[in-house]
Amino acid sequence: INAEYMGSQGDDAEGSMQAVNALMSSVPELKEQRRFVEMHTILSCTLLEHVRERQLDAYTMVEAAITNKDAWDRAKFDELIGGVGTLSDRLRLFLTYYLAADVDAPPGDLPKLAKKLEMAGADLSPYAYLKNVRAFSRGGSSDKPMETSFGKTLLGFGSGMAAHLSKAKTTLESSLKQKNLSLLPLTRMVDAVLQDPQAPQAKGRERVTDALACLDPKTGARIDVGQFRFSQAIVFVVGGGNYLEYQNLKDWEKAQGSRRHVLYGSTELFSAEDFLGQLAELGAQP
């Protein structure tokens, strides 16, 4: 009996030692896991603190309402413009309002808001550039247009640009308002090109594809893209791309299952700060 008891005690001690050794060997891994958890916790808390301090959630809601032409809280808008967040946050909200409000803004509202931002120290070069682009796209400005063939050509180009901008704006507003049709213009174009020409939902495909310059990659000759079926696309934006377009394309791709695949690229990938910086650079030029 004693021998059996001592044997069981020895087995328990040996098992305990093995458990302790296993625990000790896992200590470095546990420390690394703890370090990762703490790092991500600190990062999450820091991000949430920035969102709270700058009220980025409020900015997002107001900007979305303005863009969608929905009813929006003017008092909250004035509060944000008046001193919430960074100057860049406030300037981007103002530019969103300027582009979306167009002629709907109350008389004197835009100059008053611009003056408030200027007094707060904001650089209004982006605003100046967008005003010049809008004036040009409408076919004129405060100055008299040039009465020359070149001037007429410029005005014709400007009126054509205005038509394209108006069409794009209408398409974007329509897509944002319809929850079941939440594709951005770029994604709509890709969707039209990759649609099966025989599919019932491809009725509007020709209207989109007819406006595209479709070239044979080998010969460079124009082709009728309506005769072909595609399952893959490489979308490359010459100029600044953005995460919103990329994410919208990937969401569309996911909805297609495994039937469609899209790669997205651009000359540069802009953050909101980068885009504002480019507008400022363009607006500062004489």
Helices and strands as residue ranges (DSSP letters): H 2-25, H 27-54, H 56-67, H 74-83, H 87-101, G 102-104, H 109-119, H 125-137, H 149-177, G 179-181, H 185-194, G 200-202, H 205-209, G 225-227, E 232-241, H 243-255, E 261-269, H 272-284
